[in-house]
């Protein structure tokens, strides 16, 4: 039986029901037929097949939009950058050590404390150095006194030399007069001058000549004494200079008992405590200045378009949500492996080519943020815009 026939029977049965409700009593034949029609099973309705093309078009359009978005993101955010995770913050680390030996009597800093240039970090017992300074100053005063004494002796010797020179002149005059008298006596006839007078004149000439020789010897001795006094003055001056040097060294050693910060920075790696006995050169703490930079070890294949001055976006592992900015400062002339303690010997054994890493120095452009402290050794990821 077809669907149309079943629908016709149902409509007919519906009309019969209406007639039975409003008309005469239903006959047994009609009732039996209505019952037989109600018992006829209806065939299952065939479901309509959905059209797949609208869904396919939507999926294709979504895939095309996602591909275009991914391509645009790659072109604008990935392709123009070169990045590496082999990068770390670097900076100067100044090791602080005393220059004199002694016991630490005071400590003025704690770990991670900020200090200014010239701040006292710790102090070594200064008493022994103070005594040495006082002794050196006393030796210096004594050296100055000996120098003054040498200068005074030089003045005395100069006066004595002048006196001896005058004695030579006087003796020479006496000798000349005696020699003149002798010559005059000898020129007179022997009958006019007694022999005793001639002998006396000869004795006087000989005596005055000897006196001249003695006076000259004394003058030479006076000259030698002057030279000796000048040498004593030079020796005394040298002693004064030596005493001054020792006094200055003692004062310098005393100043070294106060160990000060050579530069602004932060205290790190402190090992000194009050009561420690330190030796010269013994590391006691370190100061890290606020000036930092980044050493990024890029692959050599990433350096084709990289040059100083290019902007860099920096992500620090400690602050992944915060972006820092900097620029490329310089590129090392050589790979890191070339400057290692044991550089590779590629001319021996089997050779396997390995892409080398080249350190690139990156300087921070942003001022230091106290809320995001940075220090040497921290890991970062720099992204250099090369296009």
C-alpha positions as CSV (number, residue, x, y, z in Angstrom):
1,X,0.0,0.0,0.0
2,X,1.4,3.4,-0.9
3,X,1.6,6.4,1.2
4,X,-1.1,8.2,-0.8
5,X,-3.5,5.3,-0.3
6,X,-2.9,5.2,3.5
7,X,-3.5,9.0,3.7
8,X,-6.8,8.5,1.7
9,X,-8.0,5.8,4.1
10,X,-7.1,8.0,7.1
11,X,-9.0,10.9,5.7
12,X,-12.0,8.7,5.0
13,X,-11.9,7.2,8.5
14,X,-11.8,10.7,9.9
15,X,-14.9,11.7,8.0
16,X,-16.7,8.5,9.2
17,X,-15.9,9.5,12.8
18,X,-17.3,12.9,12.2
19,X,-20.5,11.4,10.7
20,X,-20.8,9.0,13.7
21,X,-20.5,11.8,16.1
22,X,-23.2,14.0,14.5
23,X,-25.3,11.4,12.6
24,X,-27.1,8.2,13.4
25,X,-25.6,5.3,15.3
26,X,-22.6,3.7,13.7
27,X,-23.2,0.4,12.1
28,X,-21.2,-2.7,13.0
29,X,-19.7,-2.8,9.5
30,X,-18.4,0.7,9.7
31,X,-17.0,0.1,13.2
32,X,-15.2,-3.0,12.1
33,X,-13.7,-1.3,9.1
34,X,-12.5,1.7,11.3
35,X,-10.8,-0.8,13.6
36,X,-9.1,-2.6,10.7
37,X,-7.7,0.7,9.4
38,X,-6.4,1.7,12.8
39,X,-4.5,-1.5,13.0
40,X,-2.7,-0.9,9.6
41,X,1.0,-0.1,10.4
42,X,2.5,3.1,8.9
43,X,5.8,2.9,7.1
44,X,8.9,4.7,8.6
45,X,9.6,8.2,7.2
46,X,12.9,8.4,5.2
47,X,15.3,11.1,6.7
48,X,16.3,13.9,4.4
49,X,20.1,13.8,3.4
50,X,21.9,17.1,4.5
51,X,23.9,19.1,2.0
52,X,27.7,18.9,2.8
53,X,28.8,21.9,0.7
54,X,28.0,24.8,3.1
55,X,30.1,23.1,5.9
56,X,33.0,22.5,3.5
57,X,33.0,26.1,2.4
58,X,33.0,27.3,6.0
59,X,36.0,25.0,6.9
60,X,37.9,26.1,3.8
61,X,37.3,29.7,4.5
62,X,38.4,29.3,8.1
63,X,41.6,27.4,7.0
64,X,42.4,30.2,4.5
65,X,42.0,32.9,7.1
66,X,44.1,31.0,9.6
67,X,46.9,30.5,7.0
68,X,46.8,34.1,6.0
69,X,47.0,35.2,9.7
70,X,49.9,32.8,10.4
71,X,51.7,34.1,7.3
72,X,51.2,37.7,8.3
73,X,52.4,37.0,11.8
74,X,55.5,35.2,10.5
75,X,56.4,38.0,8.1
76,X,55.9,40.8,10.7
77,X,56.9,39.1,14.0
78,X,59.3,36.2,13.2
79,X,61.1,36.7,9.9
80,X,62.6,40.2,10.7
81,X,64.2,38.9,14.0
82,X,67.1,36.7,15.0
83,X,67.0,35.3,18.5
84,X,68.8,32.9,20.8
85,X,68.4,31.5,24.3
86,X,72.2,31.2,24.7
87,X,72.5,34.7,26.2
88,X,73.4,36.0,29.6
89,X,73.7,39.3,31.4
90,X,77.3,40.3,32.1
91,X,79.0,43.1,34.0
92,X,82.1,44.1,36.0
93,X,82.6,42.3,39.2
94,X,85.3,44.0,41.4
95,X,86.9,41.8,44.1
96,X,87.7,43.8,47.2
97,X,90.8,42.8,49.2
98,X,92.8,44.7,51.9
99,X,96.2,46.0,51.1
100,X,97.5,45.6,54.7
101,X,97.3,42.7,57.1
102,X,95.3,43.0,60.3
103,X,92.2,42.1,62.2
104,X,88.8,43.4,61.2
105,X,87.4,45.6,63.9
106,X,84.3,47.0,62.2
107,X,82.0,46.0,59.3
108,X,79.8,48.6,57.7
109,X,78.0,46.7,54.9
110,X,75.6,43.7,54.4
111,X,74.9,41.4,51.5
112,X,73.3,43.1,48.5
113,X,73.6,46.5,50.0
114,X,74.0,49.5,47.7
115,X,77.1,51.5,48.3
116,X,78.6,54.8,46.9
117,X,82.1,55.4,45.9
118,X,84.2,56.2,48.9
119,X,81.9,54.5,51.5
120,X,83.8,52.6,54.2
121,X,83.2,48.9,53.8
122,X,85.2,47.6,56.8
123,X,88.1,48.6,58.9
124,X,91.3,46.9,60.0
125,X,92.8,47.6,63.5
126,X,94.7,50.8,62.9
127,X,96.7,51.0,66.2
128,X,99.9,49.3,65.0
129,X,99.9,51.4,61.9
130,X,99.3,54.6,63.9
131,X,102.4,53.8,66.0
132,X,104.5,53.2,62.9
133,X,103.4,56.6,61.5
134,X,104.4,58.4,64.7
135,X,107.8,56.7,64.6
136,X,108.3,57.6,61.0
137,X,107.4,61.2,61.7
138,X,109.9,61.3,64.6
139,X,112.6,59.9,62.3
140,X,111.7,62.6,59.8
141,X,112.1,65.3,62.4
142,X,115.5,63.9,63.3
143,X,116.6,63.8,59.7
144,X,115.6,67.5,59.3
145,X,117.6,68.3,62.4
146,X,120.7,66.5,61.0
147,X,120.2,68.4,57.7
148,X,120.1,71.7,59.6
149,X,123.3,70.7,61.5
150,X,125.1,69.8,58.3
151,X,124.1,73.2,56.8
152,X,125.4,75.0,59.9
153,X,128.7,73.1,59.8
154,X,129.0,74.0,56.1
155,X,128.7,77.6,57.0
156,X,131.4,77.2,59.7
157,X,133.7,75.5,57.3
158,X,133.2,78.2,54.7
159,X,134.2,80.9,57.3
160,X,137.2,78.8,58.3
161,X,138.2,78.4,54.7
162,X,138.0,82.2,54.2
163,X,140.2,82.6,57.4
164,X,142.8,80.2,56.1
165,X,142.9,81.9,52.7
166,X,143.5,85.2,54.5
167,X,146.3,83.5,56.5
168,X,147.9,82.4,53.3
169,X,147.8,86.0,52.0
170,X,149.4,87.3,55.2
171,X,152.1,84.7,55.2
172,X,152.8,85.4,51.6
173,X,153.2,89.1,52.4
174,X,155.5,88.4,55.3
175,X,157.6,86.1,53.1
176,X,157.8,88.6,50.4
177,X,159.0,91.4,52.8
178,X,161.6,89.1,54.3
179,X,162.8,88.1,50.9
180,X,163.1,91.8,49.9
181,X,165.0,92.6,53.1
182,X,167.4,89.8,52.4
183,X,168.0,90.9,48.9
184,X,168.7,94.4,50.0
185,X,171.2,93.3,52.6
186,X,172.9,91.2,50.1
187,X,173.2,94.1,47.6
188,X,175.1,96.3,50.2
189,X,178.8,95.9,50.6
190,X,179.8,93.5,53.3
191,X,181.6,96.2,55.2
192,X,178.4,98.3,55.5
193,X,176.2,95.5,56.9
194,X,177.0,93.2,59.8
195,X,177.0,89.5,59.1
196,X,174.5,88.9,61.9
197,X,172.0,91.1,60.1
198,X,172.4,89.1,56.9
199,X,171.9,85.9,58.8
200,X,168.8,87.2,60.5
201,X,167.3,88.3,57.2
202,X,168.0,84.9,55.7
203,X,166.3,83.2,58.7
204,X,163.3,85.5,58.4
205,X,163.0,84.8,54.7
206,X,163.1,81.0,55.3
207,X,160.6,81.2,58.2
208,X,158.1,83.3,56.3
209,X,158.4,81.0,53.3
210,X,157.6,78.0,55.6
211,X,154.7,79.9,57.1
212,X,153.3,80.4,53.6
213,X,153.5,76.7,52.9
214,X,151.7,75.9,56.2
215,X,149.0,78.5,55.5
216,X,148.4,77.0,52.1
217,X,148.1,73.5,53.5
218,X,145.6,74.8,56.1
219,X,143.7,76.4,53.2
220,X,143.6,73.1,51.3
221,X,142.4,71.4,54.4
222,X,139.6,74.0,54.8
223,X,138.6,73.5,51.2
224,X,138.5,69.7,51.7
225,X,136.3,70.3,54.8
226,X,134.0,72.4,52.8
227,X,133.6,69.5,50.3
228,X,133.0,67.1,53.1
229,X,130.4,69.5,54.6
230,X,128.6,69.6,51.2
231,X,128.6,65.8,51.1
232,X,127.2,65.7,54.6
233,X,124.4,68.1,53.5
234,X,123.6,65.8,50.5
235,X,123.6,62.8,52.8
236,X,121.3,64.6,55.3
237,X,119.0,65.6,52.5
238,X,118.8,62.0,51.3
239,X,118.0,60.9,54.8
240,X,115.3,63.5,55.0
241,X,113.8,62.2,51.7
242,X,114.0,58.7,52.9
243,X,112.3,59.6,56.2
244,X,109.6,61.5,54.3
245,X,109.0,58.4,52.1
246,X,108.8,56.2,55.2
247,X,106.4,58.6,56.8
248,X,104.3,58.8,53.7
249,X,104.3,55.0,53.5
250,X,103.2,54.7,57.1
251,X,100.4,57.3,56.5
252,X,99.3,55.3,53.4
253,X,99.3,52.0,55.3
254,X,97.2,53.7,58.0
255,X,94.8,54.9,55.4
256,X,94.6,51.3,54.0
257,X,93.1,50.2,57.3
258,X,89.8,51.7,56.1
259,X,88.7,49.7,53.0
260,X,86.4,51.9,50.9
261,X,84.3,51.2,47.8
262,X,86.1,52.2,44.6
263,X,82.9,52.6,42.7
264,X,79.1,52.7,43.1
265,X,77.5,49.2,43.2
266,X,76.0,46.4,45.2
267,X,77.7,44.2,47.8
268,X,77.9,40.6,46.8
269,X,79.9,37.4,47.8
270,X,80.7,38.8,51.2
271,X,82.9,36.5,53.3
272,X,84.5,39.0,55.8
273,X,83.3,39.1,59.4
274,X,84.3,41.1,62.4
275,X,87.3,39.5,64.0
276,X,88.7,37.9,60.9
277,X,92.5,38.3,60.4
278,X,93.0,39.3,56.7
279,X,96.2,39.1,54.6
280,X,97.0,41.5,51.8
281,X,95.2,40.5,48.7
282,X,92.8,38.2,50.5
283,X,89.3,38.5,48.8
284,X,86.7,39.5,51.3
285,X,83.7,40.7,49.2
286,X,82.8,41.8,45.7
287,X,81.1,44.9,44.3
288,X,78.9,44.7,41.2
289,X,78.5,48.1,39.5
290,X,75.1,49.0,38.0
291,X,76.5,49.1,34.5
292,X,75.5,45.8,32.8
293,X,75.4,44.5,29.3
294,X,74.4,41.3,27.5
295,X,76.5,38.7,25.8
296,X,74.4,36.7,23.3
297,X,76.0,33.7,21.6
298,X,74.4,33.7,18.2
299,X,75.0,31.0,15.6
300,X,77.4,32.2,12.9
301,X,74.6,31.6,10.4
302,X,72.5,34.3,12.1
303,X,75.0,37.1,11.6
304,X,74.6,37.7,7.9
305,X,72.4,40.8,8.4
306,X,73.3,41.7,12.0
307,X,75.3,44.8,12.6
308,X,75.9,47.4,15.5
309,X,73.0,49.7,16.2
310,X,70.1,47.4,15.5
311,X,67.3,47.4,18.1
312,X,66.9,44.4,20.4
313,X,63.9,43.3,22.3
314,X,64.9,41.5,25.5
315,X,63.1,39.0,27.6
316,X,64.6,38.0,31.0
317,X,63.7,34.6,32.3
318,X,63.2,36.1,35.8
319,X,60.5,38.5,34.4
320,X,58.8,36.8,31.5
321,X,56.0,39.4,31.4
322,X,58.3,42.4,31.2
323,X,60.1,43.5,28.0
324,X,63.4,45.3,28.0
325,X,65.0,47.2,25.1
326,X,68.6,47.6,23.9
327,X,70.7,47.7,20.8
328,X,73.6,45.7,19.3
329,X,76.9,47.3,20.5
330,X,79.5,45.1,18.8
331,X,80.2,41.6,17.4
332,X,83.3,39.7,18.6
333,X,86.0,39.1,16.0
334,X,86.1,35.4,16.4
335,X,84.0,32.5,17.7
336,X,83.8,31.7,21.4
337,X,85.5,28.3,20.8
338,X,88.6,30.0,19.4
339,X,89.2,31.8,22.7
340,X,88.4,28.8,25.0
341,X,91.0,27.3,27.3
342,X,91.4,24.3,25.0
343,X,90.6,25.4,21.4
344,X,89.7,22.7,19.0
345,X,92.4,21.3,16.7
346,X,90.5,20.7,13.4
347,X,93.6,19.5,11.6
348,X,93.8,16.3,13.7
349,X,91.5,13.3,13.6
350,X,88.1,13.1,11.9
351,X,86.5,16.5,11.2
352,X,82.8,17.1,11.8
353,X,81.6,20.6,10.9
354,X,79.8,22.2,13.8
355,X,78.0,25.6,13.6
356,X,80.0,27.9,15.8
357,X,78.7,30.5,18.3
358,X,79.9,34.1,18.1
359,X,79.4,36.4,21.1
360,X,77.5,39.6,20.4
361,X,77.5,42.4,22.9
362,X,74.1,44.1,23.5
363,X,73.7,47.3,25.6
364,X,70.6,48.0,27.5
365,X,68.7,51.2,26.5
366,X,66.2,51.2,29.4
367,X,67.3,52.7,32.7
368,X,67.6,50.2,35.6
369,X,64.3,49.5,37.2
370,X,64.5,48.8,41.0
371,X,61.4,46.6,40.7
372,X,63.2,44.4,38.2
373,X,66.8,44.1,39.4
374,X,69.3,42.6,36.9
375,X,72.7,41.1,37.6
376,X,75.5,39.2,35.9
377,X,74.7,35.6,35.0
378,X,70.9,36.0,34.6
379,X,69.5,34.2,31.5
380,X,67.8,36.2,28.8
381,X,66.4,35.7,25.3
382,X,67.3,38.6,22.9
383,X,65.5,39.2,19.6
384,X,67.5,41.4,17.2
385,X,65.5,43.1,14.4
386,X,67.7,42.6,11.4
387,X,65.1,43.6,8.7
